[in-house]
Amino acid sequence: MFRKISTGFGALCLMMGIIVMAGSAGDCDGKCMEVANTLPEMLMLAGVGVILCISGAFFIVVGRSE
């Protein structure tokens, strides 16, 4: 039971991290730069995405090892 929960949670974290990293800039092709994220906001969101990916991979490995 724990294996399935851990693997599912890890997969969810991994997917969310990829989505957060992909959308971290928040711009729309330069046509609306006034609503785009600033550089510190973009780096913070990209960092959160990386952390989510790493923790998701960790939970997947833990779920597979038991």
Secondary structure as a PSIPRED ss2 file (coil, helix, strand):
# PSIPRED VFORMAT (PSIPRED V4.0)

   1 M C   1.000  0.000  0.000
   2 F H   0.000  1.000  0.000
   3 R H   0.000  1.000  0.000
   4 K H   0.000  1.000  0.000
   5 I H   0.000  1.000  0.000
   6 S H   0.000  1.000  0.000
   7 T H   0.000  1.000  0.000
   8 G H   0.000  1.000  0.000
   9 F H   0.000  1.000  0.000
  10 G H   0.000  1.000  0.000
  11 A H   0.000  1.000  0.000
  12 L H   0.000  1.000  0.000
  13 C H   0.000  1.000  0.000
  14 L H   0.000  1.000  0.000
  15 M H   0.000  1.000  0.000
  16 M H   0.000  1.000  0.000
  17 G H   0.000  1.000  0.000
  18 I H   0.000  1.000  0.000
  19 I H   0.000  1.000  0.000
  20 V H   0.000  1.000  0.000
  21 M H   0.000  1.000  0.000
  22 A H   0.000  1.000  0.000
  23 G C   1.000  0.000  0.000
  24 S C   1.000  0.000  0.000
  25 A C   1.000  0.000  0.000
  26 G C   1.000  0.000  0.000
  27 D C   1.000  0.000  0.000
  28 C C   1.000  0.000  0.000
  29 D C   1.000  0.000  0.000
  30 G C   1.000  0.000  0.000
  31 K C   1.000  0.000  0.000
  32 C C   1.000  0.000  0.000
  33 M H   0.000  1.000  0.000
  34 E H   0.000  1.000  0.000
  35 V H   0.000  1.000  0.000
  36 A C   1.000  0.000  0.000
  37 N C   1.000  0.000  0.000
  38 T C   1.000  0.000  0.000
  39 L H   0.000  1.000  0.000
  40 P H   0.000  1.000  0.000
  41 E H   0.000  1.000  0.000
  42 M H   0.000  1.000  0.000
  43 L H   0.000  1.000  0.000
  44 M H   0.000  1.000  0.000
  45 L H   0.000  1.000  0.000
  46 A H   0.000  1.000  0.000
  47 G H   0.000  1.000  0.000
  48 V H   0.000  1.000  0.000
  49 G H   0.000  1.000  0.000
  50 V H   0.000  1.000  0.000
  51 I H   0.000  1.000  0.000
  52 L H   0.000  1.000  0.000
  53 C H   0.000  1.000  0.000
  54 I H   0.000  1.000  0.000
  55 S H   0.000  1.000  0.000
  56 G H   0.000  1.000  0.000
  57 A H   0.000  1.000  0.000
  58 F H   0.000  1.000  0.000
  59 F H   0.000  1.000  0.000
  60 I H   0.000  1.000  0.000
  61 V H   0.000  1.000  0.000
  62 V H   0.000  1.000  0.000
  63 G H   0.000  1.000  0.000
  64 R H   0.000  1.000  0.000
  65 S H   0.000  1.000  0.000
  66 E C   1.000  0.000  0.000
